[in-house]
Amino acid sequence: MPQTQAETAPDTGAVDDPDGALLLCFAAGDPQAAAALTARLAPRTLGVAMRVLGNRAEAEDITQEAMVRLWRQAEHWEPGRARLSTWLYRVVMNLCIDHKRRLRGGHVDLDAIPDPPDPSKSVTDQMQDGARHDALQAALMQLPERQRQAVVLRHIEDLANPEIAGIMDISVEAVESLTARGKRALAAILAGRRSELGYSDG
């Protein structure tokens, strides 16, 4: 049975939410709304799942399941209660947690797929960017799961602490603690590779 909005999204008061408006249009039978919403949310969903899981194939499965739940949510969505993106991030995090629980004790591929290269950059710059991307992903995968989630949402997705608190179902103070500890751990993990990755110490 699909989760309802009341089960998954905190009551944060009325909000301006163009994604939610698109979902309501989809529920009313507008196929173009579905295409627009997919274009807006699917890449972000895939990016978060990739950072949390460290495996593109698994992240694509999570993204597909999250989008299926999104379409099922359409007829239940109540505009103004919370942002649709907040609801979707929470679904993605829960799916990632469930997926990792199923894999516990098995092998998880930690190799990250680099972002598409920027054709305006030189080959050397592209290789440097790829090395930094891979190093960050490998470092993220060494963090405890909740720290990794908080760091991804705060410093990669650039969400505000109150929104992250709603997604992770914890207090704002807990978000601040997780992100602070996660940042310190990442800095320690990457400290010995600054020169290798092309970062100056100035």
One Martini backbone bead per residue (centre of mass of N, CA, C, O) as a GRO file, in nm:
protein
  202
    1MET     BB    1   0.094   0.036   0.025
    2PRO     BB    2   0.088   0.356  -0.015
    3GLN     BB    3   0.202   0.636   0.101
    4THR     BB    4   0.107   0.905   0.264
    5GLN     BB    5   0.158   1.226   0.335
    6ALA     BB    6   0.102   1.206   0.644
    7GLU     BB    7   0.334   0.978   0.682
    8THR     BB    8   0.591   1.162   0.531
    9ALA     BB    9   0.498   1.467   0.602
   10PRO     BB   10   0.540   1.752   0.745
   11ASP     BB   11   0.385   2.018   0.913
   12THR     BB   12   0.482   2.348   0.762
   13GLY     BB   13   0.283   2.477   0.607
   14ALA     BB   14   0.258   2.696   0.378
   15VAL     BB   15   0.375   2.652   0.034
   16ASP     BB   16   0.580   2.703  -0.235
   17ASP     BB   17   0.495   2.450  -0.505
   18PRO     BB   18   0.554   2.358  -0.825
   19ASP     BB   19   0.565   2.050  -0.801
   20GLY     BB   20   0.286   2.011  -0.675
   21ALA     BB   21   0.131   2.139  -0.909
   22LEU     BB   22   0.215   1.926  -1.118
   23LEU     BB   23   0.091   1.683  -0.973
   24LEU     BB   24  -0.201   1.785  -0.995
   25CYS     BB   25  -0.205   1.787  -1.302
   26PHE     BB   26  -0.159   1.487  -1.334
   27ALA     BB   27  -0.413   1.398  -1.171
   28ALA     BB   28  -0.594   1.559  -1.400
   29GLY     BB   29  -0.447   1.450  -1.690
   30ASP     BB   30  -0.151   1.574  -1.743
   31PRO     BB   31   0.121   1.461  -1.926
   32GLN     BB   32   0.317   1.710  -1.920
   33ALA     BB   33   0.358   1.712  -1.614
   34ALA     BB   34   0.516   1.449  -1.594
   35ALA     BB   35   0.756   1.533  -1.769
   36ALA     BB   36   0.839   1.782  -1.603
   37LEU     BB   37   0.878   1.634  -1.329
   38THR     BB   38   1.092   1.436  -1.422
   39ALA     BB   39   1.301   1.650  -1.514
   40ARG     BB   40   1.327   1.777  -1.222
   41LEU     BB   41   1.355   1.505  -1.017
   42ALA     BB   42   1.520   1.259  -1.122
   43PRO     BB   43   1.815   1.369  -1.112
   44ARG     BB   44   1.814   1.429  -0.808
   45THR     BB   45   1.748   1.145  -0.712
   46LEU     BB   46   1.993   1.007  -0.838
   47GLY     BB   47   2.213   1.173  -0.695
   48VAL     BB   48   2.143   1.092  -0.406
   49ALA     BB   49   2.159   0.784  -0.438
   50MET     BB   50   2.452   0.779  -0.530
   51ARG     BB   51   2.579   0.906  -0.272
   52VAL     BB   52   2.461   0.691  -0.070
   53LEU     BB   53   2.541   0.412  -0.236
   54GLY     BB   54   2.772   0.407  -0.479
   55ASN     BB   55   2.556   0.303  -0.714
   56ARG     BB   56   2.404   0.328  -1.012
   57ALA     BB   57   2.212   0.088  -1.041
   58GLU     BB   58   2.080   0.122  -0.763
   59ALA     BB   59   1.994   0.418  -0.803
   60GLU     BB   60   1.802   0.364  -1.040
   61ASP     BB   61   1.607   0.185  -0.882
   62ILE     BB   62   1.531   0.396  -0.671
   63THR     BB   63   1.424   0.607  -0.868
   64GLN     BB   64   1.198   0.439  -0.990
   65GLU     BB   65   1.046   0.387  -0.723
   66ALA     BB   66   1.005   0.684  -0.642
   67MET     BB   67   0.838   0.764  -0.895
   68VAL     BB   68   0.611   0.566  -0.853
   69ARG     BB   69   0.524   0.689  -0.578
   70LEU     BB   70   0.462   0.964  -0.688
   71TRP     BB   71   0.221   0.884  -0.873
   72ARG     BB   72   0.055   0.758  -0.637
   73GLN     BB   73   0.038   1.039  -0.476
   74ALA     BB   74  -0.130   1.242  -0.643
   75GLU     BB   75  -0.430   1.192  -0.522
   76HIS     BB   76  -0.314   1.274  -0.212
   77TRP     BB   77  -0.232   1.556  -0.255
   78GLU     BB   78  -0.164   1.846  -0.040
   79PRO     BB   79  -0.159   2.160  -0.079
   80GLY     BB   80   0.074   2.339   0.149
   81ARG     BB   81   0.216   2.142   0.354
   82ALA     BB   82   0.454   2.051   0.149
   83ARG     BB   83   0.717   1.969  -0.023
   84LEU     BB   84   0.770   1.747  -0.268
   85SER     BB   85   1.078   1.720  -0.242
   86THR     BB   86   1.077   1.638   0.053
   87TRP     BB   87   0.917   1.379   0.019
   88LEU     BB   88   1.113   1.247  -0.187
   89TYR     BB   89   1.368   1.243  -0.018
   90ARG     BB   90   1.247   1.057   0.198
   91VAL     BB   91   1.195   0.818   0.018
   92VAL     BB   92   1.485   0.776  -0.074
   93MET     BB   93   1.610   0.725   0.204
   94ASN     BB   94   1.434   0.479   0.275
   95LEU     BB   95   1.518   0.307   0.033
   96CYS     BB   96   1.820   0.301   0.097
   97ILE     BB   97   1.798   0.170   0.372
   98ASP     BB   98   1.653  -0.087   0.279
   99HIS     BB   99   1.868  -0.175   0.076
  100LYS     BB  100   2.108  -0.201   0.278
  101ARG     BB  101   1.974  -0.414   0.455
  102ARG     BB  102   1.958  -0.632   0.230
  103LEU     BB  103   2.290  -0.615   0.187
  104ARG     BB  104   2.374  -0.713   0.443
  105GLY     BB  105   2.674  -0.901   0.413
  106GLY     BB  106   2.739  -0.798   0.142
  107HIS     BB  107   2.832  -0.669  -0.162
  108VAL     BB  108   2.945  -0.329  -0.225
  109ASP     BB  109   2.979  -0.106  -0.473
  110LEU     BB  110   3.195   0.195  -0.454
  111ASP     BB  111   3.189   0.285  -0.733
  112ALA     BB  112   3.198   0.577  -0.917
  113ILE     BB  113   3.033   0.780  -1.144
  114PRO     BB  114   3.114   1.014  -1.336
  115ASP     BB  115   3.061   1.297  -1.456
  116PRO     BB  116   3.004   1.456  -1.719
  117PRO     BB  117   3.197   1.606  -1.928
  118ASP     BB  118   3.345   1.916  -1.992
  119PRO     BB  119   3.415   2.043  -2.305
  120SER     BB  120   3.569   2.314  -2.191
  121LYS     BB  121   3.771   2.117  -2.084
  122SER     BB  122   4.038   1.966  -2.024
  123VAL     BB  123   4.162   1.660  -1.981
  124THR     BB  124   4.302   1.723  -1.715
  125ASP     BB  125   4.058   1.853  -1.576
  126GLN     BB  126   3.871   1.609  -1.603
  127MET     BB  127   4.048   1.416  -1.437
  128GLN     BB  128   4.045   1.587  -1.180
  129ASP     BB  129   3.740   1.584  -1.138
  130GLY     BB  130   3.715   1.276  -1.125
  131ALA     BB  131   3.900   1.237  -0.878
  132ARG     BB  132   3.730   1.410  -0.684
  133HIS     BB  133   3.468   1.258  -0.709
  134ASP     BB  134   3.579   0.982  -0.616
  135ALA     BB  135   3.692   1.075  -0.344
  136LEU     BB  136   3.427   1.175  -0.224
  137GLN     BB  137   3.269   0.914  -0.249
  138ALA     BB  138   3.461   0.736  -0.081
  139ALA     BB  139   3.435   0.912   0.174
  140LEU     BB  140   3.129   0.894   0.213
  141MET     BB  141   3.132   0.571   0.247
  142GLN     BB  142   3.283   0.604   0.542
  143LEU     BB  143   3.039   0.701   0.659
  144PRO     BB  144   2.792   0.710   0.838
  145GLU     BB  145   2.481   0.700   0.723
  146ARG     BB  146   2.361   0.962   0.857
  147GLN     BB  147   2.592   1.148   0.784
  148ARG     BB  148   2.574   1.113   0.480
  149GLN     BB  149   2.291   1.218   0.441
  150ALA     BB  150   2.334   1.502   0.563
  151VAL     BB  151   2.564   1.593   0.377
  152VAL     BB  152   2.420   1.562   0.108
  153LEU     BB  153   2.179   1.755   0.170
  154ARG     BB  154   2.351   2.009   0.258
  155HIS     BB  155   2.630   2.011   0.056
  156ILE     BB  156   2.492   1.910  -0.225
  157GLU     BB  157   2.176   2.000  -0.217
  158ASP     BB  158   2.132   2.260  -0.034
  159LEU     BB  159   1.977   2.226   0.227
  160ALA     BB  160   1.800   2.297   0.491
  161ASN     BB  161   1.784   2.197   0.810
  162PRO     BB  162   1.471   2.175   0.843
  163GLU     BB  163   1.431   1.993   0.593
  164ILE     BB  164   1.615   1.764   0.684
  165ALA     BB  165   1.461   1.699   0.942
  166GLY     BB  166   1.206   1.607   0.790
  167ILE     BB  167   1.336   1.381   0.621
  168MET     BB  168   1.489   1.231   0.884
  169ASP     BB  169   1.331   1.259   1.153
  170ILE     BB  170   1.471   1.510   1.305
  171SER     BB  171   1.644   1.740   1.449
  172VAL     BB  172   1.819   2.021   1.396
  173GLU     BB  173   2.046   1.952   1.595
  174ALA     BB  174   2.110   1.675   1.465
  175VAL     BB  175   2.190   1.783   1.192
  176GLU     BB  176   2.425   1.960   1.287
  177SER     BB  177   2.587   1.726   1.408
  178LEU     BB  178   2.613   1.545   1.158
  179THR     BB  179   2.747   1.753   0.966
  180ALA     BB  180   2.991   1.822   1.140
  181ARG     BB  181   3.104   1.534   1.163
  182GLY     BB  182   3.116   1.478   0.859
  183LYS     BB  183   3.312   1.706   0.780
  184ARG     BB  184   3.547   1.618   0.959
  185ALA     BB  185   3.579   1.335   0.837
  186LEU     BB  186   3.632   1.421   0.546
  187ALA     BB  187   3.882   1.593   0.602
  188ALA     BB  188   4.049   1.358   0.717
  189ILE     BB  189   4.036   1.165   0.471
  190LEU     BB  190   4.145   1.404   0.254
  191ALA     BB  191   4.411   1.534   0.362
  192GLY     BB  192   4.630   1.340   0.206
  193ARG     BB  193   4.500   1.446  -0.105
  194ARG     BB  194   4.536   1.743  -0.193
  195SER     BB  195   4.768   1.737  -0.397
  196GLU     BB  196   4.662   1.509  -0.582
  197LEU     BB  197   4.379   1.688  -0.635
  198GLY     BB  198   4.472   2.009  -0.663
  199TYR     BB  199   4.505   2.137  -0.380
  200SER     BB  200   4.568   2.404  -0.204
  201ASP     BB  201   4.717   2.547   0.109
  202GLY     BB  202   4.620   2.863   0.078
   0.00000   0.00000   0.00000
